[in-house]
Amino acid sequence: MTIAAAVCVVATLAWLGVVTTTSPARSEDDLKRAERLFTAGHFEAAARIAESLPSAKGQTLAARAMLAHAAYSAPAAERLERYREAARLARTAIDYDAEKAEAYRYLVIALGHVARSGSPLTAFLEGYAGEARGLIDRALALEPDNPWVHAVLGAWHAEIVAAAGAALANVLYDACAAHAMVAFKTAIRMEPGNPVLHFEYAQALVRLGGSGTDTLARDQLATAAGTTPRDAVETIVTTRARRALEALSDGDREKATGWVTSEPGDEHP
């Protein structure tokens, strides 16, 4: 086949839709559409559009949206698979751009949820703890002033301590409750008043337990509940924070804990 004939074949196939290309303008339009869908709470739709974009930005947004879908809107039976999908998307984003700190963060979050699905101690100590810490360190090296990376570091410390116990977590991974609290306080100092950061700090405090954590967690929930949400995720978080506070006011600590630590759909009615 001559070069001219090959060009004609490709052109014909492209016209028929067999060969597809995405222009930069089309990619940017799709990215903005996915971002709007995410803001509105259509997480899975946002993920599917972003996933089709052959770029680090597209795959990173897809990972973020899939995490939100897994956490907030996916049926319980599908959550684990959606978290695995989010991890895959985050890895793809890193393949496109190894300097994308946001993608490392989403990968850590996804791996944490996957690890929780099995035996907590085995899952964390055999895989999550070491791999996730390496990813967090990479993200911190890329964006040391990113509050969300510090929040993920805080959550990592809390998860390891909750899974392995304070002594083992400290000896094996240098993870401890104090480091978790410092990391969250750093994140909140960088972006004060963000309801998601305050809510995630409350989650970590509840998982850590111990003296004084209840009061600190209540303070974080109060701050989260008192903010005006800017998107669907913040709306979900502020609502859960308010309901947890209401349960605490009623003296129902178990119900309050459910609002803070459970996946949506699992909480007490």
C-alpha positions in Angstrom: 0.0 0.0 0.0 1.4 3.4 -1.0 1.7 6.2 1.6 -1.1 8.1 -0.2 -3.4 5.1 -0.1 -2.7 4.6 3.6 -3.5 8.2 4.3 -6.8 7.8 2.5 -7.6 4.6 4.5 -6.9 6.3 7.8 -8.9 9.4 6.8 -11.8 7.2 5.8 -11.7 5.2 9.0 -11.5 8.4 11.0 -14.6 9.7 9.2 -16.4 6.5 9.9 -15.5 6.7 13.6 -13.1 3.7 13.6 -10.1 5.8 14.2 -10.7 8.6 16.7 -8.5 11.5 17.7 -9.2 14.1 20.4 -8.2 17.7 19.7 -6.8 19.8 22.5 -9.9 22.1 22.4 -12.2 19.0 22.6 -10.2 17.6 25.5 -10.3 20.9 27.4 -14.1 21.1 26.8 -14.6 17.5 28.1 -12.4 18.2 31.1 -14.5 21.3 32.0 -17.7 19.2 31.5 -16.3 16.5 33.8 -15.4 19.2 36.4 -18.9 20.6 36.3 -20.4 17.2 36.7 -18.2 16.5 39.7 -19.1 19.8 41.4 -22.8 19.0 40.9 -22.3 15.5 42.5 -22.5 13.4 39.3 -19.4 11.6 40.3 -19.5 8.5 38.1 -20.5 10.4 35.0 -17.6 12.8 35.7 -15.2 9.9 36.1 -16.2 8.3 32.8 -15.8 11.5 30.8 -12.4 12.3 32.4 -11.2 8.7 32.0 -11.6 9.0 28.2 -9.1 11.9 28.1 -5.5 10.8 27.4 -3.8 13.1 29.8 -2.6 13.3 33.4 -5.2 16.0 34.1 -8.0 13.8 32.7 -6.9 10.6 34.6 -6.3 12.5 37.8 -9.8 14.0 37.7 -11.2 10.5 36.8 -9.5 9.1 39.9 -10.9 11.9 42.1 -14.4 11.5 40.8 -14.3 7.7 41.1 -13.2 8.0 44.7 -16.1 10.3 45.4 -18.4 7.9 43.6 -17.1 5.0 45.7 -17.5 6.9 48.9 -20.7 8.8 48.4 -22.9 7.3 45.7 -21.9 3.7 44.7 -24.0 0.8 46.0 -22.3 -0.9 48.9 -21.7 -4.1 46.8 -19.7 -2.1 44.2 -17.6 0.1 46.5 -14.5 -2.1 46.7 -14.4 -2.4 42.9 -14.8 1.3 42.5 -11.9 2.0 44.9 -9.8 -0.4 42.9 -10.8 1.4 39.8 -9.8 4.7 41.4 -6.4 3.3 42.2 -6.0 2.1 38.6 -6.9 5.6 37.3 -4.5 7.3 39.7 -1.7 5.0 38.5 -2.5 5.8 34.9 -2.3 9.5 35.8 1.1 9.0 37.3 2.2 7.1 34.1 1.3 10.2 32.1 3.0 12.6 34.6 5.1 11.3 37.4 5.2 14.8 38.9 1.5 14.9 39.5 1.3 15.1 43.3 -2.5 15.0 43.3 -2.5 11.6 41.6 -0.3 10.1 44.3 -2.7 11.4 46.9 -5.7 9.8 45.3 -3.8 6.5 44.9 -3.0 6.5 48.6 -6.7 7.1 49.5 -7.8 4.4 47.1 -5.3 1.9 48.5 -6.4 2.7 52.0 -10.0 1.8 51.3 -9.0 -1.4 49.5 -6.8 -2.3 52.5 -9.7 -1.8 54.9 -11.7 -4.4 53.0 -9.6 -7.3 54.3 -8.1 -8.2 57.6 -7.1 -4.8 58.9 -3.7 -5.8 60.4 -2.7 -8.1 57.6 -3.7 -5.8 54.8 -2.1 -2.7 56.3 1.1 -4.3 57.4 1.6 -6.5 54.2 1.0 -3.8 51.7 -0.7 -0.5 52.4 1.5 0.9 55.1 4.8 0.7 53.2 3.6 1.5 49.7 1.3 4.3 50.8 4.0 6.0 52.9 6.3 5.9 49.9 3.7 7.6 47.7 3.0 10.2 50.4 6.7 11.1 50.7 6.8 11.4 46.9 3.8 13.8 46.9 5.3 15.8 49.8 8.5 16.2 47.9 6.6 17.5 44.9 4.2 19.8 46.7 5.3 20.4 50.3 2.8 23.2 50.7 -0.2 21.3 49.6 -2.6 20.9 52.6 -4.3 17.8 51.1 -1.0 15.9 51.0 -0.5 16.7 54.7 -4.1 15.6 55.4 -3.4 12.3 53.7 -0.2 11.9 55.8 -2.3 12.5 58.9 -4.9 9.9 57.8 -2.1 7.4 57.1 -0.7 7.7 60.6 -4.2 7.3 62.1 -5.0 4.3 59.9 -1.8 2.5 60.8 -2.2 3.1 64.6 -5.9 2.0 64.4 -5.0 -1.2 62.5 -1.8 -2.2 64.3 -2.0 -0.6 67.7 0.1 2.2 68.9 3.2 0.2 69.9 3.5 -1.9 66.7 2.7 1.1 64.5 5.5 3.1 66.1 8.1 0.3 66.0 7.5 -0.8 62.4 6.5 2.4 60.6 7.2 5.3 62.9 3.4 6.0 62.8 1.8 7.5 65.9 -1.2 9.6 66.9 0.9 12.6 67.6 2.2 12.7 64.0 -1.4 12.3 62.7 -2.5 15.3 64.7 0.4 17.5 63.6 -0.2 16.6 60.0 -3.9 17.5 60.1 -3.1 20.7 62.0 -0.6 21.7 59.3 -3.2 21.0 56.6 -5.9 23.1 58.4 -3.4 25.9 59.0 -2.7 26.0 55.2 -6.4 26.0 54.3 -8.4 27.0 57.4 -12.2 26.5 57.3 -12.3 23.8 54.6 -15.0 21.5 55.8 -13.5 18.4 54.3 -10.2 18.9 56.1 -12.0 19.4 59.4 -14.2 16.4 58.9 -11.3 14.1 57.9 -9.5 15.3 61.0 -12.5 14.3 63.1 -12.5 10.9 61.4 -8.9 10.4 62.3 -9.5 11.4 65.9 -12.4 9.0 66.2 -10.3 6.2 64.8 -7.4 7.0 67.1 -9.5 7.3 70.3 -7.7 8.0 73.5 -7.9 10.9 76.0 -9.1 14.2 74.7 -9.9 13.0 71.2 -13.7 13.2 71.7 -13.6 16.9 72.5 -11.2 17.6 69.6 -13.3 15.6 67.2 -16.5 17.5 68.3 -14.7 20.8 67.6 -13.7 19.7 64.1 -17.2 18.6 63.4 -18.6 21.9 64.6 -16.3 23.8 62.3 -17.2 21.6 59.3 -20.9 21.9 60.0 -20.7 25.6 60.2 -19.2 26.2 56.8 -21.2 27.0 53.6 -20.6 24.1 51.1 -19.2 25.0 47.7 -19.8 21.7 45.9 -21.5 18.3 46.3 -18.7 16.8 48.3 -18.7 19.6 50.8 -22.5 19.4 51.0 -22.3 15.8 51.9 -19.6 16.4 54.5 -21.3 19.3 56.2 -24.5 17.4 56.4 -22.8 14.4 58.0 -21.0 16.7 60.4 -24.3 18.3 61.5 -26.0 14.9 62.0 -23.0 13.6 64.0 -23.3 16.7 66.3 -27.1 16.2 66.6 -26.5 12.6 67.7 -23.9 13.7 70.2 -26.3 16.2 71.6 -28.8 13.4 72.0 -26.2 11.4 73.9 -26.0 8.8 71.1 -22.2 8.4 70.7 -22.6 5.2 68.6 -24.8 6.9 66.1 -22.5 9.9 66.0 -19.5 7.7 65.3 -21.4 6.1 62.5 -22.0 9.4 60.8 -18.3 10.2 61.1 -16.6 6.9 60.1 -19.1 4.9 58.0 -19.6 5.1 54.3 -22.8 6.9 53.2 -25.5 4.4 53.1 -24.1 2.5 56.1 -24.9 5.1 58.7 -27.8 4.8 61.1 -31.1 6.2 59.8 
